[in-house]
Amino acid sequence: MLVSKVSSRKSHFNLFYYLPLLWIVTGMFWSSNGDKTLVAFAVMAIIYSLIRWPLVFITNLRECKWNKIIIICMMFALGSYLTHGFGSREMRALMVSGLFLLSLPSGLINRFFLRNLLLLAAVNCFLISLYFTHILPTSRDMWPVNAIPFGTYSALICVLCLAFFSILSRQRDQYLMLGGFFLSLLATLLTQSRGVILALGIVLALIGFYFIFVERRFTLKMSILILLLSAIGLLFSAPALLERYQSTQQEIQTIREGDLDTSIGLRIQMYQKGLEIAKDAIWFGHGKTLQPYMDKLLEEHVISYDLHKYMSMNFHNGFIEKVVTSGIVGLLLMLILLCYPVFVYWRKKNNLLFASSMVAILYIAANITDTPFTNGQSFISYLVFIGLLLNCYRTENQ
C-alpha cells in the first residue's frame, strides 16, 4: 500500500517505467533486435526500483501469481539453457518481462494509461504494415520482425482495443479505442498471415458474443459501427487477401493431388515428424541436440531438404515446438502461461480480466499455426500486456 501511495504522486522519475512500455509499442517492431534494445530500458527501471522501493519486488512476487509463473518459467529456461539448451530469445523475453513487471510499483498503471498505450500501439502497427506493404513493398519474411509474429502482436492490440471500447465508459475514450481497433485490424489483415487472421476472427466473435449477449454493453448502433469498420478494413485489404485466398485454394488442390511440397503441406509434414521426434526426448526435450538430430535425418533421407530447412526454423506449431525442444515439462509451463489468464477471469469475472483472457485465447489459437513464443518481440508483448492488465486489476481492487 505504501508503494501505491508513493507511485501515485506525480514524478518525472516514472519515466523510467514508461520508457520500456513506450519502446514496446513504438520501436520494438521496427527493429529486428528490438527485444535486445528493450533490455537497456528495462534495466533502468529495475535499478531505479532497487534504489527507491526495493521491497516492491517482494510485494509483486507475493501478491501476483502471474509474476510467480513467469519467474518459474524463467528458472526452467535458465536451467535448460545451462544444461541441454533453450532458445536465447525466449529466455531473454522471460527475464526482461518478469523482472520489469516485478519492478512496477502498484498504482502506476491505470485504465487511461492503458488506453493511451493501446492507441499509440495501434497507430504504430498500422504504420509498420502500411510501410512494408505499400510504401516500400517487402517480402513478408524480410520485415524487421517476420509478418506472422508481427501479425500476432497487431491482433493482440486489436483485441484489447475492442475490449477497452466496451470497458471504458466515456464516449471520447470509446471512439479512441474504436479508432485503435480499426487501425490494428487493418495492420493484421495487411500481414496476410492466415493463421493469425483466423485466430483473430475467432476471438473477435467471442468478444462480440460476450458484450452483446452476456454483458449487454453493445447496443445495436455500436454493433453496426464495429461491423462497418471491419467491412471497410476487409475492403481496404481485399487485393492482398484475395491473392492469399487464391494461393491457399491452389495449395489445397495440390495437397489433394498428393503433393505435400507446399506451405500447408510442409506444415502437415512438420507436425507429423515433430510428434515422432518428441518421443525420443519426451520429458525435457531435445534442446541443443535437435539440430544435429535433424541433420542426421536429412543424411539418412528420412526427411526432404525442404522439410529440413523449415523444421530448422521452427515447427510452425507452438505446442509441438515446445514439446520437441523442452519436453512435457516445458509444454506444461507453456500451457500454464496460456491458460492462467482464462482461469483467473473464470474465477473473478472482471472486465479487465476478460480482456486478458481474450489475449490468452488469441495466443492459444495462434500457436496452432505458428510459434509466437519463440519470437522475442511477440512473447514479450504477451507477457507484458497480460502483466499490465493484472497490475491494473490488482490496483483497483486493493
C-alpha positions as CSV (number, residue, x, y, z in Angstrom):
1,M,0.0,0.0,0.0
2,L,2.9,2.3,0.8
3,V,4.3,1.8,-2.7
4,S,0.8,2.6,-4.2
5,K,0.8,5.9,-2.3
6,V,4.3,6.8,-3.4
7,S,3.9,5.8,-7.0
8,S,0.6,7.8,-7.3
9,R,2.5,11.1,-6.9
10,K,3.5,13.0,-10.0
11,S,7.2,12.2,-10.6
12,H,9.4,12.6,-13.6
13,F,11.2,9.5,-12.4
14,N,8.1,7.5,-13.5
15,L,9.7,7.9,-17.0
16,F,12.0,5.0,-16.1
17,Y,8.9,2.7,-16.1
18,Y,7.2,4.3,-19.1
19,L,10.2,4.1,-21.4
20,P,10.2,0.3,-21.7
21,L,6.5,0.3,-22.4
22,L,6.8,3.1,-25.0
23,W,9.6,1.2,-26.7
24,I,7.4,-2.0,-26.8
25,V,4.6,-0.1,-28.6
26,T,6.8,2.0,-30.9
27,G,10.3,1.0,-31.8
28,M,10.5,-2.7,-30.9
29,F,8.8,-4.0,-34.0
30,W,10.7,-1.6,-36.3
31,S,14.0,-3.3,-35.4
32,S,14.9,-7.0,-35.8
33,N,16.8,-6.6,-32.5
34,G,14.1,-4.5,-30.8
35,D,13.8,-7.0,-27.9
36,K,17.5,-6.6,-27.2
37,T,17.2,-2.8,-27.0
38,L,14.3,-3.2,-24.6
39,V,16.7,-4.8,-22.1
40,A,18.5,-1.4,-21.6
41,F,15.3,0.4,-20.9
42,A,14.1,-2.3,-18.6
43,V,17.3,-2.4,-16.6
44,M,17.0,1.3,-15.9
45,A,13.5,0.7,-14.4
46,I,14.7,-2.3,-12.4
47,I,17.7,-0.4,-11.0
48,Y,15.5,2.6,-10.1
49,S,13.1,0.4,-8.2
50,L,16.0,-1.4,-6.4
51,I,17.2,2.0,-5.2
52,R,13.9,3.7,-4.4
53,W,11.5,0.9,-3.5
54,P,13.5,-2.4,-3.0
55,L,10.5,-4.1,-1.3
56,V,8.4,-3.7,-4.4
57,F,9.9,-6.9,-5.9
58,I,8.9,-9.0,-2.9
59,T,5.4,-7.4,-2.8
60,N,4.8,-8.0,-6.5
61,L,6.1,-11.6,-6.3
62,R,4.0,-12.3,-3.3
63,E,0.7,-10.7,-4.5
64,C,0.7,-11.5,-8.2
65,K,0.6,-15.2,-9.3
66,W,1.4,-14.1,-12.9
67,N,4.8,-12.9,-11.8
68,K,5.4,-16.1,-9.9
69,I,4.6,-18.1,-13.1
70,I,7.0,-16.1,-15.2
71,I,9.8,-16.5,-12.6
72,I,9.2,-20.3,-12.5
73,C,9.3,-20.4,-16.4
74,M,12.4,-18.2,-16.3
75,M,14.2,-20.6,-13.8
76,F,13.3,-23.5,-16.1
77,A,14.6,-21.7,-19.1
78,L,17.8,-20.8,-17.4
79,G,18.3,-24.3,-16.1
80,S,17.6,-25.7,-19.6
81,Y,19.9,-23.2,-21.2
82,L,22.8,-24.1,-19.0
83,T,22.3,-27.9,-19.4
84,H,20.8,-29.2,-22.6
85,G,19.8,-26.0,-24.4
86,F,17.0,-23.4,-24.6
87,G,16.2,-20.6,-27.1
88,S,18.1,-17.4,-26.1
89,R,15.4,-15.0,-27.4
90,E,12.7,-16.9,-25.5
91,M,14.8,-16.8,-22.3
92,R,15.5,-13.1,-22.7
93,A,11.8,-12.4,-23.2
94,L,11.0,-14.2,-19.9
95,M,13.8,-12.5,-18.0
96,V,13.2,-8.9,-19.2
97,S,9.4,-9.2,-18.9
98,G,9.5,-10.9,-15.5
99,L,12.0,-8.6,-13.8
100,F,10.4,-5.5,-15.3
101,L,6.9,-6.5,-14.1
102,L,8.3,-7.2,-10.7
103,S,9.8,-3.7,-10.6
104,L,6.5,-1.9,-11.4
105,P,5.0,0.0,-8.4
106,S,1.4,-0.5,-7.7
107,G,-0.8,2.4,-8.8
108,L,1.3,3.4,-11.8
109,I,-0.8,1.6,-14.4
110,N,-4.5,2.5,-14.8
111,R,-7.1,2.2,-17.5
112,F,-6.4,5.6,-19.0
113,F,-2.7,4.9,-19.3
114,L,-3.5,1.6,-21.0
115,R,-5.9,3.4,-23.3
116,N,-3.2,5.8,-24.4
117,L,-0.7,2.9,-24.8
118,L,-3.1,0.9,-26.9
119,L,-3.9,3.8,-29.2
120,L,-0.2,4.5,-29.7
121,A,0.4,0.8,-30.4
122,A,-2.4,0.7,-32.9
123,V,-1.1,3.7,-34.9
124,N,2.4,2.2,-34.9
125,C,1.1,-1.3,-36.1
126,F,-0.8,0.4,-39.0
127,L,2.3,2.4,-40.0
128,I,4.5,-0.7,-40.0
129,S,2.1,-2.7,-42.1
130,L,1.4,0.2,-44.5
131,Y,5.2,0.9,-44.9
132,F,6.2,-2.7,-45.7
133,T,3.2,-3.5,-47.9
134,H,2.6,-0.2,-49.8
135,I,5.3,2.4,-49.3
136,L,8.3,0.0,-49.5
137,P,6.8,-3.4,-50.6
138,T,8.9,-6.1,-48.9
139,S,8.6,-9.8,-48.7
140,R,6.8,-10.9,-45.6
141,D,9.7,-12.8,-44.2
142,M,12.1,-9.9,-44.7
143,W,10.2,-7.4,-42.4
144,P,12.3,-6.4,-39.4
145,V,10.0,-8.8,-37.4
146,N,8.5,-11.6,-39.6
147,A,5.0,-10.8,-40.7
148,I,3.5,-13.7,-38.8
149,P,4.7,-12.8,-35.2
150,F,4.1,-9.1,-36.0
151,G,0.6,-10.0,-37.1
152,T,0.0,-11.8,-33.8
153,Y,1.1,-8.7,-32.0
154,S,-1.2,-6.5,-34.1
155,A,-4.1,-8.9,-33.4
156,L,-3.3,-8.6,-29.6
157,I,-3.7,-4.8,-29.9
158,C,-6.8,-5.2,-31.9
159,V,-8.4,-7.5,-29.3
160,L,-7.5,-5.2,-26.5
161,C,-8.8,-2.1,-28.3
162,L,-12.2,-3.7,-28.9
163,A,-12.3,-4.9,-25.2
164,F,-11.4,-1.4,-24.0
165,F,-14.0,0.1,-26.3
166,S,-16.6,-1.8,-24.1
167,I,-14.8,-1.4,-20.8
168,L,-14.3,2.4,-20.9
169,S,-17.5,4.5,-20.2
170,R,-16.7,7.9,-21.7
171,Q,-17.8,8.3,-25.3
172,R,-14.5,10.1,-26.2
173,D,-12.5,7.1,-24.9
174,Q,-14.7,4.7,-26.8
175,Y,-14.2,6.4,-30.1
176,L,-10.4,6.5,-29.5
177,M,-10.5,2.7,-28.9
178,L,-12.7,2.2,-31.9
179,G,-10.1,4.0,-34.0
180,G,-7.4,1.8,-32.5
181,F,-9.4,-1.3,-33.3
182,F,-9.8,-0.2,-36.9
183,L,-6.1,0.6,-37.4
184,S,-4.8,-2.6,-35.7
185,L,-7.3,-4.7,-37.6
186,L,-6.0,-3.2,-40.9
187,A,-2.4,-3.9,-39.8
188,T,-3.3,-7.5,-39.1
189,L,-5.1,-8.0,-42.4
190,L,-2.2,-6.5,-44.3
191,T,0.2,-9.0,-42.9
192,Q,-1.7,-11.7,-44.9
193,S,-1.0,-14.2,-42.0
194,R,-3.7,-16.8,-42.5
195,G,-3.4,-18.4,-39.1
196,V,-3.3,-15.1,-37.2
197,I,-6.3,-13.7,-39.1
198,L,-8.3,-16.9,-38.4
199,A,-7.4,-16.7,-34.7
200,L,-8.3,-13.0,-34.6
201,G,-11.7,-13.7,-36.2
202,I,-12.5,-16.3,-33.6
203,V,-11.6,-14.0,-30.7
204,L,-13.5,-11.0,-32.1
205,A,-16.5,-13.2,-32.4
206,L,-16.2,-14.3,-28.8
207,I,-15.8,-10.7,-27.6
208,G,-18.9,-9.7,-29.7
209,F,-20.9,-12.5,-28.2
210,Y,-19.9,-11.7,-24.7
211,F,-20.7,-8.0,-24.8
212,I,-23.9,-8.4,-26.8
213,F,-25.5,-11.4,-25.0
214,V,-23.7,-11.6,-21.6
215,E,-22.8,-8.1,-20.5
216,R,-25.3,-6.4,-22.9
217,R,-22.9,-3.5,-23.4
218,F,-23.0,-3.4,-27.2
219,T,-26.1,-1.5,-28.5
220,L,-27.4,-2.1,-32.0
221,K,-25.7,1.2,-33.1
222,M,-22.3,0.2,-31.6
223,S,-22.6,-3.3,-33.2
224,I,-23.3,-1.8,-36.6
225,L,-20.4,0.6,-36.3
226,I,-18.0,-2.1,-35.4
227,L,-19.2,-4.3,-38.3
228,L,-19.0,-1.4,-40.7
229,L,-15.4,-0.6,-39.7
230,S,-14.5,-4.3,-40.0
231,A,-16.0,-4.4,-43.5
232,I,-14.0,-1.3,-44.5
233,G,-10.9,-2.9,-43.3
234,L,-11.6,-6.0,-45.3
235,L,-12.3,-4.0,-48.4
236,F,-9.0,-2.0,-48.0
237,S,-7.1,-5.2,-47.6
238,A,-9.1,-7.1,-50.3
239,P,-6.4,-7.3,-53.0
240,A,-3.8,-8.8,-50.7
241,L,-6.3,-11.1,-49.0
242,L,-7.8,-12.3,-52.3
243,E,-4.3,-13.2,-53.6
244,R,-3.7,-15.1,-50.4
245,Y,-7.0,-16.8,-50.6
246,Q,-6.4,-17.9,-54.2
247,S,-2.9,-19.3,-53.3
248,T,-4.5,-21.2,-50.4
249,Q,-7.0,-22.8,-52.7
250,Q,-4.2,-23.8,-55.1
251,E,-2.2,-25.3,-52.2
252,I,-5.3,-27.3,-51.0
253,Q,-5.8,-28.7,-54.6
254,T,-2.1,-29.6,-54.8
255,I,-2.3,-31.5,-51.5
256,R,-5.4,-33.4,-52.7
257,E,-3.3,-34.5,-55.7
258,G,-0.8,-36.0,-53.3
259,D,1.9,-33.3,-53.4
260,L,2.8,-32.0,-49.9
261,D,5.6,-29.7,-51.0
262,T,3.5,-26.6,-50.4
263,S,3.4,-24.2,-47.4
264,I,0.4,-26.0,-45.9
265,G,1.7,-29.4,-46.9
266,L,5.1,-28.8,-45.3
267,R,3.3,-27.8,-42.1
268,I,1.4,-31.1,-42.1
269,Q,4.7,-33.0,-42.5
270,M,6.3,-30.9,-39.8
271,Y,3.5,-31.6,-37.3
272,Q,3.8,-35.4,-38.0
273,K,7.6,-35.5,-37.9
274,G,7.7,-33.2,-34.8
275,L,5.5,-35.6,-32.8
276,E,7.7,-38.5,-33.8
277,I,10.9,-36.6,-32.9
278,A,9.4,-35.6,-29.5
279,K,9.1,-39.3,-28.4
280,D,12.9,-39.6,-28.2
281,A,13.2,-37.0,-25.5
282,I,9.8,-36.8,-24.0
283,W,10.4,-35.2,-20.6
284,F,12.8,-32.3,-21.2
285,G,13.1,-32.2,-25.0
286,H,16.0,-32.3,-27.4
287,G,17.3,-28.8,-26.6
288,K,20.5,-28.0,-28.5
289,T,20.8,-31.6,-29.8
290,L,17.7,-31.0,-32.0
291,Q,19.6,-29.6,-35.0
292,P,22.2,-32.4,-35.2
293,Y,19.3,-34.9,-34.8
294,M,17.5,-33.3,-37.8
295,D,20.7,-33.2,-39.8
296,K,21.1,-36.9,-39.3
297,L,17.5,-37.4,-40.5
298,L,18.4,-35.5,-43.7
299,E,21.5,-37.5,-44.3
300,E,19.6,-40.7,-43.9
301,H,16.9,-39.4,-46.4
302,V,14.2,-39.7,-43.7
303,I,13.2,-36.1,-44.4
304,S,13.4,-33.9,-47.5
305,Y,15.7,-30.9,-47.9
306,D,12.7,-28.5,-47.9
307,L,11.3,-30.2,-44.8
308,H,14.7,-30.0,-43.0
309,K,15.0,-26.3,-44.0
310,Y,11.6,-25.3,-42.5
311,M,12.0,-27.5,-39.4
312,S,15.3,-25.9,-38.7
313,M,13.4,-22.6,-38.3
314,N,10.6,-23.9,-36.2
315,F,7.8,-26.5,-36.4
316,H,5.1,-23.9,-37.2
317,N,3.0,-25.1,-34.2
318,G,3.9,-23.7,-30.8
319,F,2.8,-26.7,-28.8
320,I,4.7,-29.2,-31.0
321,E,7.7,-26.9,-31.0
322,K,7.7,-26.7,-27.2
323,V,7.3,-30.5,-26.6
324,V,10.2,-31.2,-29.1
325,T,12.6,-28.6,-27.7
326,S,11.6,-28.7,-24.0
327,G,9.6,-31.8,-23.5
328,I,6.4,-32.4,-21.5
329,V,7.7,-30.2,-18.6
330,G,8.3,-27.2,-20.9
331,L,4.9,-27.8,-22.6
332,L,3.1,-27.8,-19.2
333,L,4.7,-24.5,-18.2
334,M,3.7,-23.0,-21.6
335,L,0.1,-24.2,-21.1
336,I,0.1,-22.5,-17.6
337,L,1.2,-19.3,-19.2
338,L,-1.6,-19.5,-21.8
339,C,-4.4,-20.8,-19.5
340,Y,-3.8,-18.8,-16.3
341,P,-5.5,-15.5,-17.6
342,V,-8.5,-17.5,-18.6
343,F,-8.6,-19.3,-15.3
344,V,-8.4,-16.0,-13.3
345,Y,-11.2,-14.5,-15.3
346,W,-13.4,-17.6,-14.8
347,R,-12.9,-17.2,-11.0
348,K,-13.2,-13.4,-10.6
349,K,-15.4,-12.2,-13.5
350,N,-13.9,-8.7,-14.2
351,N,-13.8,-6.8,-17.5
352,L,-10.0,-6.2,-17.3
353,L,-9.6,-9.9,-16.6
354,F,-11.9,-10.7,-19.5
355,A,-9.6,-8.6,-21.8
356,S,-6.5,-10.6,-20.6
357,S,-8.3,-13.9,-21.1
358,M,-9.1,-12.9,-24.7
359,V,-5.4,-12.2,-25.4
360,A,-4.6,-15.6,-24.0
361,I,-7.2,-17.3,-26.2
362,L,-5.8,-15.4,-29.2
363,Y,-2.3,-16.8,-28.5
364,I,-3.6,-20.3,-27.9
365,A,-5.2,-20.2,-31.4
366,A,-2.1,-18.5,-32.9
367,N,0.1,-21.3,-31.5
368,I,-1.8,-23.9,-33.6
369,T,-0.2,-22.5,-36.9
370,D,2.8,-20.6,-35.6
371,T,5.2,-20.3,-32.7
372,P,4.7,-16.8,-31.3
373,F,6.6,-17.6,-28.1
374,T,9.9,-18.3,-30.0
375,N,9.8,-14.7,-31.3
376,G,11.2,-12.4,-28.7
377,Q,9.0,-9.4,-29.6
378,S,5.8,-11.3,-29.8
379,F,6.5,-13.2,-26.5
380,I,7.4,-10.0,-24.6
381,S,4.2,-8.4,-25.8
382,Y,2.1,-11.2,-24.5
383,L,3.8,-11.4,-21.1
384,V,3.9,-7.6,-20.5
385,F,0.3,-6.8,-21.6
386,I,-1.1,-9.6,-19.5
387,G,1.0,-8.3,-16.6
388,L,-0.2,-4.7,-17.1
389,L,-3.8,-5.8,-17.1
390,L,-3.4,-7.8,-14.0
391,N,-1.4,-5.0,-12.3
392,C,-4.3,-2.6,-13.1
393,Y,-6.9,-5.0,-11.8
394,R,-4.9,-5.5,-8.6
395,T,-4.6,-1.7,-8.0
396,E,-8.3,-1.2,-8.5
397,N,-9.1,-3.9,-6.0
398,Q,-6.6,-3.1,-3.2
